[in-house]
Amino acid sequence: MKRLRRWPRYALGGALLAVGGTIALLIWVAILTTELRALENNNSRQSADNQAALNDIKSRLADLKDTSPGLGEFMTTMQLHMAKLWFSGKASNWGLATYELDELRETIEGAETLHAKKNGVDISNVLASVVQTQISPLSDSINRRNQNAFTRAYDDLRSACNGCHEESGHRFIAITRPTAPPVSNQKWDSIS
């Protein structure tokens, strides 16, 4: 009989423990829910901050694109380096010819980064091809200090430029051998 009387106490104790555990779990869930909401709000703020930073970067990139040189500016610079290359090579100023060829190559590489397309022609691919096929023979002729090879390689480069102009719908741009120095304040002969 004593055992039977103890059973309700055990049951009551167990029930109190279960209720206490449940209350503790509910409190824990409430705490975690509050922390989760705080994290979500923080992430929303961070997302808004990240979006604002991304929009700022996009705006600055657009401003840079608006002020960056276009393909025409690169082509004009190439034309200037080609003219200077011609006069330095014809004067056998091989040091200056090497320098102008390097400047031409750098300008071509800059133009390649534009990834410009004109009338369905990928100009970047054409420029990469010119570097691979035309610049090397020109460099070799300069290194060998060979006037005849220089003239042939230069004319081949001009021809490649004109071929691209024609293919891209700009045949009205025809590059020729220059007849007058592009600048009057530069000495073309070698300085010994």
Rosetta constraint file for C-alpha pairs under 8 A:
AtomPair CA 1 CA 5 HARMONIC 6.44 0.50
AtomPair CA 2 CA 6 HARMONIC 6.39 0.50
AtomPair CA 3 CA 7 HARMONIC 6.46 0.50
AtomPair CA 4 CA 8 HARMONIC 7.55 0.50
AtomPair CA 5 CA 9 HARMONIC 7.40 0.50
AtomPair CA 6 CA 10 HARMONIC 6.33 0.50
AtomPair CA 7 CA 11 HARMONIC 6.00 0.50
AtomPair CA 8 CA 12 HARMONIC 5.79 0.50
AtomPair CA 9 CA 13 HARMONIC 5.93 0.50
AtomPair CA 10 CA 14 HARMONIC 5.95 0.50
AtomPair CA 11 CA 15 HARMONIC 5.94 0.50
AtomPair CA 12 CA 16 HARMONIC 6.03 0.50
AtomPair CA 13 CA 17 HARMONIC 6.13 0.50
AtomPair CA 14 CA 18 HARMONIC 6.06 0.50
AtomPair CA 15 CA 19 HARMONIC 6.01 0.50
AtomPair CA 16 CA 20 HARMONIC 5.89 0.50
AtomPair CA 17 CA 21 HARMONIC 5.91 0.50
AtomPair CA 18 CA 22 HARMONIC 5.97 0.50
AtomPair CA 19 CA 23 HARMONIC 6.07 0.50
AtomPair CA 20 CA 24 HARMONIC 6.08 0.50
AtomPair CA 21 CA 25 HARMONIC 6.05 0.50
AtomPair CA 22 CA 26 HARMONIC 6.07 0.50
AtomPair CA 23 CA 27 HARMONIC 6.10 0.50
AtomPair CA 24 CA 28 HARMONIC 6.08 0.50
AtomPair CA 25 CA 29 HARMONIC 6.03 0.50
AtomPair CA 26 CA 30 HARMONIC 6.06 0.50
AtomPair CA 27 CA 31 HARMONIC 6.16 0.50
AtomPair CA 28 CA 32 HARMONIC 6.13 0.50
AtomPair CA 29 CA 33 HARMONIC 5.93 0.50
AtomPair CA 30 CA 34 HARMONIC 6.14 0.50
AtomPair CA 31 CA 35 HARMONIC 6.22 0.50
AtomPair CA 32 CA 36 HARMONIC 5.97 0.50
AtomPair CA 33 CA 37 HARMONIC 6.13 0.50
AtomPair CA 34 CA 38 HARMONIC 6.19 0.50
AtomPair CA 35 CA 39 HARMONIC 6.15 0.50
AtomPair CA 36 CA 40 HARMONIC 6.08 0.50
AtomPair CA 37 CA 41 HARMONIC 6.07 0.50
AtomPair CA 38 CA 42 HARMONIC 6.05 0.50
AtomPair CA 39 CA 43 HARMONIC 6.01 0.50
AtomPair CA 40 CA 44 HARMONIC 6.09 0.50
AtomPair CA 41 CA 45 HARMONIC 6.22 0.50
AtomPair CA 42 CA 46 HARMONIC 6.04 0.50
AtomPair CA 43 CA 47 HARMONIC 5.79 0.50
AtomPair CA 44 CA 48 HARMONIC 6.08 0.50
AtomPair CA 45 CA 49 HARMONIC 6.04 0.50
AtomPair CA 46 CA 50 HARMONIC 5.84 0.50
AtomPair CA 47 CA 51 HARMONIC 5.89 0.50
AtomPair CA 48 CA 52 HARMONIC 6.07 0.50
AtomPair CA 49 CA 53 HARMONIC 6.18 0.50
AtomPair CA 50 CA 54 HARMONIC 6.03 0.50
AtomPair CA 51 CA 55 HARMONIC 6.03 0.50
AtomPair CA 52 CA 56 HARMONIC 6.17 0.50
AtomPair CA 53 CA 57 HARMONIC 6.25 0.50
AtomPair CA 54 CA 58 HARMONIC 6.17 0.50
AtomPair CA 55 CA 59 HARMONIC 6.11 0.50
AtomPair CA 56 CA 60 HARMONIC 6.22 0.50
AtomPair CA 57 CA 61 HARMONIC 6.05 0.50
AtomPair CA 58 CA 62 HARMONIC 6.15 0.50
AtomPair CA 59 CA 63 HARMONIC 6.26 0.50
AtomPair CA 60 CA 64 HARMONIC 6.18 0.50
AtomPair CA 61 CA 65 HARMONIC 6.18 0.50
AtomPair CA 62 CA 66 HARMONIC 6.17 0.50
AtomPair CA 63 CA 67 HARMONIC 6.38 0.50
AtomPair CA 64 CA 68 HARMONIC 5.86 0.50
AtomPair CA 69 CA 73 HARMONIC 5.68 0.50
AtomPair CA 69 CA 74 HARMONIC 6.92 0.50
AtomPair CA 70 CA 74 HARMONIC 6.57 0.50
AtomPair CA 70 CA 114 HARMONIC 7.67 0.50
AtomPair CA 71 CA 75 HARMONIC 6.11 0.50
AtomPair CA 71 CA 111 HARMONIC 6.26 0.50
AtomPair CA 71 CA 114 HARMONIC 7.31 0.50
AtomPair CA 71 CA 116 HARMONIC 7.27 0.50
AtomPair CA 72 CA 76 HARMONIC 6.13 0.50
AtomPair CA 73 CA 77 HARMONIC 6.24 0.50
AtomPair CA 74 CA 78 HARMONIC 6.18 0.50
AtomPair CA 74 CA 107 HARMONIC 6.43 0.50
AtomPair CA 74 CA 108 HARMONIC 7.45 0.50
AtomPair CA 74 CA 110 HARMONIC 7.57 0.50
AtomPair CA 74 CA 111 HARMONIC 5.86 0.50
AtomPair CA 75 CA 79 HARMONIC 6.13 0.50
AtomPair CA 75 CA 111 HARMONIC 7.90 0.50
AtomPair CA 76 CA 80 HARMONIC 6.30 0.50
AtomPair CA 77 CA 81 HARMONIC 6.30 0.50
AtomPair CA 77 CA 107 HARMONIC 7.14 0.50
AtomPair CA 78 CA 82 HARMONIC 6.04 0.50
AtomPair CA 78 CA 104 HARMONIC 5.65 0.50
AtomPair CA 78 CA 107 HARMONIC 6.34 0.50
AtomPair CA 78 CA 108 HARMONIC 7.16 0.50
AtomPair CA 79 CA 83 HARMONIC 6.21 0.50
AtomPair CA 79 CA 175 HARMONIC 7.99 0.50
AtomPair CA 80 CA 84 HARMONIC 6.23 0.50
AtomPair CA 80 CA 182 HARMONIC 6.87 0.50
AtomPair CA 81 CA 85 HARMONIC 5.86 0.50
AtomPair CA 81 CA 100 HARMONIC 5.71 0.50
AtomPair CA 81 CA 101 HARMONIC 7.30 0.50
AtomPair CA 81 CA 103 HARMONIC 6.81 0.50
AtomPair CA 81 CA 104 HARMONIC 5.61 0.50
AtomPair CA 82 CA 86 HARMONIC 6.12 0.50
AtomPair CA 82 CA 100 HARMONIC 7.45 0.50
AtomPair CA 82 CA 101 HARMONIC 7.69 0.50
AtomPair CA 82 CA 104 HARMONIC 6.99 0.50
AtomPair CA 83 CA 87 HARMONIC 6.46 0.50
AtomPair CA 83 CA 177 HARMONIC 7.54 0.50
AtomPair CA 83 CA 178 HARMONIC 5.96 0.50
AtomPair CA 83 CA 181 HARMONIC 7.14 0.50
AtomPair CA 83 CA 182 HARMONIC 6.42 0.50
AtomPair CA 84 CA 88 HARMONIC 6.08 0.50
AtomPair CA 84 CA 97 HARMONIC 7.77 0.50
AtomPair CA 84 CA 100 HARMONIC 6.67 0.50
AtomPair CA 84 CA 181 HARMONIC 7.19 0.50
AtomPair CA 84 CA 182 HARMONIC 6.79 0.50
AtomPair CA 85 CA 89 HARMONIC 5.97 0.50
AtomPair CA 85 CA 96 HARMONIC 7.54 0.50
AtomPair CA 85 CA 97 HARMONIC 5.15 0.50
AtomPair CA 85 CA 100 HARMONIC 5.37 0.50
AtomPair CA 85 CA 101 HARMONIC 6.49 0.50
AtomPair CA 86 CA 90 HARMONIC 6.05 0.50
AtomPair CA 86 CA 97 HARMONIC 7.74 0.50
AtomPair CA 86 CA 154 HARMONIC 7.54 0.50
AtomPair CA 86 CA 177 HARMONIC 7.51 0.50
AtomPair CA 86 CA 178 HARMONIC 7.35 0.50
AtomPair CA 87 CA 91 HARMONIC 6.07 0.50
AtomPair CA 87 CA 181 HARMONIC 6.78 0.50
AtomPair CA 87 CA 188 HARMONIC 6.37 0.50
AtomPair CA 88 CA 92 HARMONIC 6.16 0.50
AtomPair CA 88 CA 93 HARMONIC 5.02 0.50
AtomPair CA 88 CA 94 HARMONIC 6.82 0.50
AtomPair CA 88 CA 96 HARMONIC 5.92 0.50
AtomPair CA 88 CA 97 HARMONIC 5.19 0.50
AtomPair CA 88 CA 188 HARMONIC 5.30 0.50
AtomPair CA 88 CA 189 HARMONIC 7.00 0.50
AtomPair CA 89 CA 93 HARMONIC 5.83 0.50
AtomPair CA 89 CA 94 HARMONIC 6.16 0.50
AtomPair CA 89 CA 96 HARMONIC 7.93 0.50
AtomPair CA 89 CA 97 HARMONIC 5.51 0.50
AtomPair CA 89 CA 142 HARMONIC 7.49 0.50
AtomPair CA 89 CA 147 HARMONIC 7.30 0.50
AtomPair CA 89 CA 150 HARMONIC 7.15 0.50
AtomPair CA 90 CA 147 HARMONIC 7.10 0.50
AtomPair CA 91 CA 188 HARMONIC 6.09 0.50
AtomPair CA 91 CA 189 HARMONIC 5.22 0.50
AtomPair CA 91 CA 190 HARMONIC 7.29 0.50
AtomPair CA 92 CA 145 HARMONIC 7.28 0.50
AtomPair CA 92 CA 147 HARMONIC 7.57 0.50
AtomPair CA 92 CA 189 HARMONIC 6.94 0.50
AtomPair CA 92 CA 190 HARMONIC 6.93 0.50
AtomPair CA 93 CA 97 HARMONIC 6.17 0.50
AtomPair CA 93 CA 188 HARMONIC 6.67 0.50
AtomPair CA 93 CA 189 HARMONIC 5.62 0.50
AtomPair CA 93 CA 190 HARMONIC 4.58 0.50
AtomPair CA 94 CA 98 HARMONIC 5.98 0.50
AtomPair CA 94 CA 142 HARMONIC 6.04 0.50
AtomPair CA 94 CA 143 HARMONIC 7.58 0.50
AtomPair CA 94 CA 145 HARMONIC 6.73 0.50
AtomPair CA 94 CA 190 HARMONIC 7.71 0.50
AtomPair CA 95 CA 99 HARMONIC 6.29 0.50
AtomPair CA 95 CA 190 HARMONIC 7.89 0.50
AtomPair CA 96 CA 100 HARMONIC 6.10 0.50
AtomPair CA 97 CA 101 HARMONIC 6.06 0.50
AtomPair CA 97 CA 142 HARMONIC 6.98 0.50
AtomPair CA 98 CA 102 HARMONIC 6.22 0.50
AtomPair CA 98 CA 139 HARMONIC 7.22 0.50
AtomPair CA 98 CA 142 HARMONIC 6.78 0.50
AtomPair CA 99 CA 103 HARMONIC 6.25 0.50
AtomPair CA 100 CA 104 HARMONIC 6.02 0.50
AtomPair CA 101 CA 105 HARMONIC 6.14 0.50
AtomPair CA 101 CA 135 HARMONIC 7.86 0.50
AtomPair CA 101 CA 139 HARMONIC 7.38 0.50
AtomPair CA 102 CA 106 HARMONIC 6.20 0.50
AtomPair CA 103 CA 107 HARMONIC 6.17 0.50
AtomPair CA 104 CA 108 HARMONIC 6.17 0.50
AtomPair CA 105 CA 109 HARMONIC 6.21 0.50
AtomPair CA 105 CA 131 HARMONIC 7.07 0.50
AtomPair CA 105 CA 135 HARMONIC 7.70 0.50
AtomPair CA 106 CA 110 HARMONIC 6.20 0.50
AtomPair CA 107 CA 111 HARMONIC 6.22 0.50
AtomPair CA 108 CA 112 HARMONIC 6.19 0.50
AtomPair CA 108 CA 127 HARMONIC 6.43 0.50
AtomPair CA 108 CA 131 HARMONIC 7.85 0.50
AtomPair CA 109 CA 113 HARMONIC 6.74 0.50
AtomPair CA 109 CA 127 HARMONIC 7.78 0.50
AtomPair CA 109 CA 128 HARMONIC 7.77 0.50
AtomPair CA 110 CA 114 HARMONIC 7.42 0.50
AtomPair CA 111 CA 115 HARMONIC 7.72 0.50
AtomPair CA 111 CA 124 HARMONIC 7.13 0.50
AtomPair CA 111 CA 127 HARMONIC 7.95 0.50
AtomPair CA 112 CA 116 HARMONIC 7.67 0.50
AtomPair CA 112 CA 123 HARMONIC 7.22 0.50
AtomPair CA 112 CA 124 HARMONIC 4.34 0.50
AtomPair CA 112 CA 125 HARMONIC 7.59 0.50
AtomPair CA 112 CA 127 HARMONIC 6.47 0.50
AtomPair CA 112 CA 128 HARMONIC 7.20 0.50
AtomPair CA 113 CA 124 HARMONIC 7.15 0.50
AtomPair CA 114 CA 124 HARMONIC 7.33 0.50
AtomPair CA 115 CA 122 HARMONIC 7.03 0.50
AtomPair CA 115 CA 123 HARMONIC 6.79 0.50
AtomPair CA 115 CA 124 HARMONIC 5.28 0.50
AtomPair CA 116 CA 122 HARMONIC 6.19 0.50
AtomPair CA 116 CA 123 HARMONIC 5.56 0.50
AtomPair CA 116 CA 124 HARMONIC 6.40 0.50
AtomPair CA 117 CA 121 HARMONIC 5.29 0.50
AtomPair CA 117 CA 122 HARMONIC 4.51 0.50
AtomPair CA 117 CA 123 HARMONIC 5.62 0.50
AtomPair CA 117 CA 124 HARMONIC 7.86 0.50
AtomPair CA 118 CA 122 HARMONIC 6.72 0.50
AtomPair CA 118 CA 123 HARMONIC 6.96 0.50
AtomPair CA 118 CA 168 HARMONIC 5.44 0.50
AtomPair CA 118 CA 169 HARMONIC 7.50 0.50
AtomPair CA 119 CA 168 HARMONIC 5.37 0.50
AtomPair CA 119 CA 169 HARMONIC 6.41 0.50
AtomPair CA 120 CA 168 HARMONIC 7.21 0.50
AtomPair CA 121 CA 167 HARMONIC 7.26 0.50
AtomPair CA 121 CA 168 HARMONIC 5.68 0.50
AtomPair CA 122 CA 126 HARMONIC 6.62 0.50
AtomPair CA 123 CA 127 HARMONIC 6.07 0.50
AtomPair CA 124 CA 128 HARMONIC 6.13 0.50
AtomPair CA 125 CA 129 HARMONIC 6.17 0.50
AtomPair CA 126 CA 130 HARMONIC 6.21 0.50
AtomPair CA 126 CA 164 HARMONIC 7.19 0.50
AtomPair CA 127 CA 131 HARMONIC 6.29 0.50
AtomPair CA 128 CA 132 HARMONIC 6.32 0.50
AtomPair CA 129 CA 133 HARMONIC 5.97 0.50
AtomPair CA 129 CA 134 HARMONIC 7.94 0.50
AtomPair CA 130 CA 134 HARMONIC 5.14 0.50
AtomPair CA 130 CA 135 HARMONIC 6.69 0.50
AtomPair CA 130 CA 157 HARMONIC 7.50 0.50
AtomPair CA 130 CA 160 HARMONIC 7.04 0.50
AtomPair CA 131 CA 135 HARMONIC 5.06 0.50
AtomPair CA 131 CA 136 HARMONIC 7.22 0.50
AtomPair CA 132 CA 136 HARMONIC 6.71 0.50
AtomPair CA 133 CA 137 HARMONIC 7.52 0.50
AtomPair CA 134 CA 138 HARMONIC 6.59 0.50
AtomPair CA 134 CA 153 HARMONIC 7.03 0.50
AtomPair CA 134 CA 156 HARMONIC 6.85 0.50
AtomPair CA 134 CA 157 HARMONIC 5.51 0.50
AtomPair CA 134 CA 160 HARMONIC 7.87 0.50
AtomPair CA 135 CA 139 HARMONIC 6.06 0.50
AtomPair CA 135 CA 157 HARMONIC 7.43 0.50
AtomPair CA 136 CA 140 HARMONIC 6.14 0.50
AtomPair CA 137 CA 141 HARMONIC 6.16 0.50
AtomPair CA 137 CA 153 HARMONIC 5.95 0.50
AtomPair CA 138 CA 142 HARMONIC 6.35 0.50
AtomPair CA 138 CA 149 HARMONIC 7.76 0.50
AtomPair CA 138 CA 150 HARMONIC 6.00 0.50
AtomPair CA 138 CA 153 HARMONIC 4.99 0.50
AtomPair CA 138 CA 154 HARMONIC 6.40 0.50
AtomPair CA 139 CA 143 HARMONIC 6.14 0.50
AtomPair CA 140 CA 144 HARMONIC 6.10 0.50
AtomPair CA 141 CA 145 HARMONIC 5.90 0.50
AtomPair CA 141 CA 146 HARMONIC 5.36 0.50
AtomPair CA 141 CA 147 HARMONIC 7.40 0.50
AtomPair CA 141 CA 149 HARMONIC 5.32 0.50
AtomPair CA 141 CA 150 HARMONIC 4.94 0.50
AtomPair CA 141 CA 153 HARMONIC 7.44 0.50
AtomPair CA 142 CA 146 HARMONIC 6.48 0.50
AtomPair CA 142 CA 150 HARMONIC 6.43 0.50
AtomPair CA 145 CA 150 HARMONIC 7.88 0.50
AtomPair CA 146 CA 150 HARMONIC 5.99 0.50
AtomPair CA 147 CA 151 HARMONIC 6.16 0.50
AtomPair CA 148 CA 152 HARMONIC 6.33 0.50
AtomPair CA 149 CA 153 HARMONIC 6.02 0.50
AtomPair CA 150 CA 154 HARMONIC 5.91 0.50
AtomPair CA 151 CA 155 HARMONIC 6.09 0.50
AtomPair CA 152 CA 156 HARMONIC 6.13 0.50
AtomPair CA 153 CA 157 HARMONIC 6.22 0.50
AtomPair CA 154 CA 158 HARMONIC 6.27 0.50
AtomPair CA 155 CA 159 HARMONIC 6.05 0.50
AtomPair CA 155 CA 177 HARMONIC 7.83 0.50
AtomPair CA 156 CA 160 HARMONIC 6.21 0.50
AtomPair CA 157 CA 161 HARMONIC 6.29 0.50
AtomPair CA 158 CA 162 HARMONIC 6.18 0.50
AtomPair CA 158 CA 175 HARMONIC 6.20 0.50
AtomPair CA 158 CA 176 HARMONIC 6.99 0.50
AtomPair CA 159 CA 163 HARMONIC 6.01 0.50
AtomPair CA 160 CA 164 HARMONIC 6.29 0.50
AtomPair CA 161 CA 165 HARMONIC 6.29 0.50
AtomPair CA 161 CA 175 HARMONIC 7.31 0.50
AtomPair CA 162 CA 166 HARMONIC 6.12 0.50
AtomPair CA 162 CA 171 HARMONIC 7.18 0.50
AtomPair CA 162 CA 173 HARMONIC 7.29 0.50
AtomPair CA 162 CA 174 HARMONIC 5.71 0.50
AtomPair CA 162 CA 175 HARMONIC 6.31 0.50
AtomPair CA 163 CA 167 HARMONIC 6.07 0.50
AtomPair CA 164 CA 168 HARMONIC 5.96 0.50
AtomPair CA 165 CA 169 HARMONIC 6.28 0.50
AtomPair CA 165 CA 170 HARMONIC 4.64 0.50
AtomPair CA 165 CA 171 HARMONIC 5.15 0.50
AtomPair CA 165 CA 172 HARMONIC 7.83 0.50
AtomPair CA 165 CA 173 HARMONIC 6.39 0.50
AtomPair CA 165 CA 174 HARMONIC 7.52 0.50
AtomPair CA 166 CA 170 HARMONIC 5.33 0.50
AtomPair CA 166 CA 171 HARMONIC 4.07 0.50
AtomPair CA 166 CA 172 HARMONIC 7.83 0.50
AtomPair CA 167 CA 171 HARMONIC 7.57 0.50
